[in-house]
């Protein structure tokens, strides 16, 4: 299993950050590996919502269905699955002064013969973590800091 964890500060307060990150379609903006991410179901973004995500890593395209497994005022958890892998992305958002402290943890488990790629995936995943932290920080710092929880987006 490949895992990574990054902790960093951003300027918007937690309600704004969680309001933005709970919509996994925004991964197109903050995740450098995401090529496209479209909501499959309808209605408000809430626990149980799901998305079709297309990502690229090591020159290969992967399509996963992600589900919003947990949503609280300080945590967002997405689980993505396909036949060859399971991905768990946990984003915890804590107050830090006027802004937020983000802890982003991602786990990728390969299944079947794809397990043979485990060591190579771990290296690629660790390199991608640096880019994800930078891109997520840049995107979140551009959000308006209003306390609307992202409702106007």
C-alpha positions as CSV (number, residue, x, y, z in Angstrom):
1,X,0.0,0.0,0.0
2,X,1.3,3.4,-0.9
3,X,0.6,6.2,1.6
4,X,1.4,9.8,1.9
5,X,0.6,12.6,4.4
6,X,1.1,16.3,4.2
7,X,0.3,19.1,6.7
8,X,0.2,22.7,5.6
9,X,-1.5,26.1,6.3
10,X,-3.9,28.0,4.1
11,X,-5.5,31.4,4.6
12,X,-9.3,30.6,4.4
13,X,-11.1,29.5,7.6
14,X,-12.2,25.8,7.9
15,X,-15.9,26.3,6.8
16,X,-14.7,27.8,3.5
17,X,-12.1,25.0,3.0
18,X,-14.4,22.2,3.8
19,X,-17.2,23.8,1.7
20,X,-14.9,23.7,-1.3
21,X,-13.1,20.4,-0.8
22,X,-16.3,18.4,-0.2
23,X,-17.1,18.6,-3.9
24,X,-14.6,16.1,-5.4
25,X,-15.1,17.6,-8.9
26,X,-12.8,20.4,-7.6
27,X,-10.0,17.8,-7.7
28,X,-9.4,18.9,-11.3
29,X,-8.1,22.1,-9.8
30,X,-6.1,20.9,-6.8
31,X,-4.9,17.4,-7.7
32,X,-2.2,17.5,-10.4
33,X,-2.9,13.8,-11.4
34,X,-6.6,14.4,-12.0
35,X,-7.6,14.7,-15.7
36,X,-11.3,14.9,-15.1
37,X,-13.8,14.4,-12.3
38,X,-17.5,14.6,-12.8
39,X,-20.4,14.2,-10.4
40,X,-22.5,11.1,-11.2
41,X,-25.4,11.7,-8.9
42,X,-27.6,14.7,-8.4
43,X,-28.6,16.9,-5.4
44,X,-26.6,18.6,-2.7
45,X,-23.1,17.4,-2.1
46,X,-23.5,15.2,1.0
47,X,-22.2,12.0,2.4
48,X,-22.9,9.2,-0.1
49,X,-22.4,11.5,-3.2
50,X,-20.1,10.0,-5.9
51,X,-17.9,11.1,-8.8
52,X,-16.3,9.5,-11.9
53,X,-12.6,10.4,-11.7
54,X,-10.0,10.0,-14.5
55,X,-6.4,10.3,-13.3
56,X,-2.9,9.7,-14.8
57,X,0.1,8.3,-13.0
58,X,3.2,6.9,-14.5
59,X,1.8,7.6,-18.0
60,X,-1.2,5.3,-17.3
61,X,-4.8,6.4,-17.1
62,X,-7.0,5.1,-14.2
63,X,-10.7,5.5,-13.8
64,X,-12.2,5.3,-10.4
65,X,-15.6,5.9,-8.8
66,X,-15.2,8.0,-5.7
67,X,-17.7,8.2,-2.9
68,X,-17.9,10.9,-0.2
69,X,-17.7,8.5,2.8
70,X,-17.5,11.0,5.6
71,X,-18.3,14.7,5.8
72,X,-18.0,16.7,9.0
73,X,-17.2,20.4,9.8
74,X,-13.5,19.4,10.0
75,X,-13.1,16.2,7.9
76,X,-13.7,15.0,4.3
77,X,-13.1,11.4,3.4
78,X,-13.3,10.1,-0.2
79,X,-13.0,6.4,-1.2
80,X,-12.2,5.6,-4.8
81,X,-12.5,2.1,-6.3
82,X,-12.0,0.2,-9.5
83,X,-11.0,-3.4,-10.3
84,X,-7.3,-2.8,-9.7
85,X,-7.2,-0.4,-6.8
86,X,-8.8,1.3,-3.8
87,X,-7.9,4.9,-2.9
88,X,-8.7,6.6,0.4
89,X,-8.3,10.4,0.6
90,X,-8.7,11.9,4.1
91,X,-8.6,15.7,4.5
92,X,-8.7,17.1,8.0
93,X,-9.2,20.8,8.5
94,X,-8.4,22.5,11.8
95,X,-8.5,26.2,12.7
96,X,-5.1,28.0,12.6
97,X,-5.5,31.6,13.5
98,X,-7.7,33.2,10.9
99,X,-7.0,30.4,8.5
100,X,-6.8,26.6,8.5
101,X,-4.3,23.8,9.1
102,X,-4.8,21.1,6.5
103,X,-3.7,17.5,6.9
104,X,-4.1,15.6,3.6
105,X,-3.6,11.8,3.8
106,X,-3.9,9.5,0.8
107,X,-3.7,5.7,0.7
108,X,-3.6,3.6,-2.5
109,X,-3.9,-0.1,-2.4
110,X,-3.4,-2.2,-5.5
111,X,-5.4,-5.4,-6.1
112,X,-4.6,-8.6,-8.0
113,X,-1.7,-8.5,-10.5
114,X,-1.5,-4.7,-10.1
115,X,0.1,-5.4,-6.7
116,X,3.3,-6.0,-8.6
117,X,3.4,-2.3,-9.4
118,X,3.3,-1.5,-5.6
119,X,7.0,-0.4,-5.1
120,X,6.9,1.7,-8.3
121,X,3.5,3.3,-7.4
122,X,4.9,4.2,-3.9
123,X,7.7,6.2,-5.4
124,X,5.5,7.9,-7.9
125,X,2.9,8.6,-5.2
126,X,5.5,10.2,-2.9
127,X,6.7,12.5,-5.7
128,X,3.2,13.4,-6.6
129,X,2.5,14.4,-2.9
130,X,4.8,17.4,-3.2
131,X,3.0,18.7,-6.3
132,X,-0.4,18.0,-4.7
133,X,0.5,20.0,-1.6
134,X,1.7,23.0,-3.6
135,X,-1.3,22.9,-6.0
136,X,-3.9,22.5,-3.2
137,X,-2.3,25.3,-1.2
138,X,-2.3,27.6,-4.2
139,X,-6.0,26.8,-5.0
140,X,-7.2,27.1,-1.5
141,X,-5.4,30.4,-0.9
142,X,-7.3,31.9,-3.8
143,X,-10.7,31.1,-2.3
144,X,-12.6,34.0,-0.8
145,X,-12.3,34.0,2.9
146,X,-16.0,34.7,3.6
147,X,-17.6,32.4,6.2
148,X,-20.2,31.1,3.7
149,X,-18.8,27.5,3.8
150,X,-18.6,27.6,0.0
151,X,-22.4,27.9,-0.3
152,X,-22.1,30.5,-3.0
153,X,-20.0,28.3,-5.3
